[in-house]
Amino acid sequence: MTRVQQSLFKQRSFAALWWGQIFSMTGDRFTYLALAGLFFEHARHDSSMSYAALLAVFANVVVAPVLLFAPFTGAWVDRLNLKRVLIVCDVLRALLVLGIPLLYHLSRSTDLVFVLVFLLFTVNVIFLPAKSAMLPEIVAPEQLLAANSLLAGAGIVATGIGALAGGYLIDHLGWAFALRMDAASYLISVMALALIAYSAGEHHAALPAVSVRGYTHEVASGWKLMRHSRAVGVGLVSLAAVWFAGGMLHVAGNEHIQTAASIPGMQRLGVLLFAIGVGSGIGAWWINSKGKRLPRAPVLGMGLILAGCSLTLFALTSLFAVFVVAALLLGLFAAPALVLTETVLQEGTLLEHRARIFSARDFLMRLTLLASVTATAWLVGITDTRTALLAGALVLLLIGAGVIAFDRRGAARAVLNSA
């Protein structure tokens, strides 16, 4: 750990945010595995929908709130006290997660589960841009990359704990127990967030009164800012490629693992999520140390190319040990897109624009995920999981090569313009 990272943990506000995220993101991993377990159990007792089809519907329900609301919520969040937004959101998420097992046991229908999942991710549409927008207000500008790396590390630790413990708990104590654990994690996060020293920025006082025309202008200004930055564009394209691969793994990868397993269950999936977390941790550490001085576009492009090779390995094997190695490599090579894009967006925007920028990012990423899971479900239906995963690997390879080529053309153009 670097001196900058050590100094961040001595700051009460950042330490509170980090520990709160450790607990809530661990609970998130429990919820993902718990819902996968619920759908797997439901598909075994109800042949009307396959497991892959339920996972595809799940992914569509997850992205729907972002597509519907994210383009408009960011400008609204920019007007609010961000700390208060985060606390209210975590309380609501705890209540919604508690409701999932209750409604399913009463109805034995996944329809009501999907309604609650929709509401849960509607709250996420507000929570995520608020968290990203608040970070530059509680750490110094020169600490941003280190802070984002540590928060990425929190996600990695959460993935490790949540994946291993969640898979075991679900297979032995049931998916409903895991959801109750997630609700508890949100309430712990609320207590941690309450310790953050934060006050709304002075720009709030200068904001004009809300009107339809003015609000539309504020929303449009966020999208305009994203289009005018070359670095942001490269980062977003790279991040979209990672989200696309994630959608492929969610639908085809899940079924591929269960088909290859001698005893289907969530524990194997948990181990693979843990391996992805370990790989991401190594990648985030490298970006924050040896890789932070390297040109960002080539690092992003090469990471995507290597991630495509890793996904190819994942698709071509049926051995669990090779699955674990491929998952670790996927996490390692996807890490640059996850860490660098967050930092680029925070560095390149003012406080009064940040939430709408991150809402726009979330919209684009979930739109990519929707396209990915829809295409994957269709492809699995007409071919098999291996073919779908290989198609995802090809997408990563092509986008990685495109990012590198785009950066070289931009550098050559800059040289010509300066001549």
Order of alpha helices (4+ residues) and beta strands (2+ residues): alpha-alpha-alpha-alpha-alpha-alpha-alpha-alpha-alpha-alpha-alpha-alpha-alpha-alpha-alpha-alpha
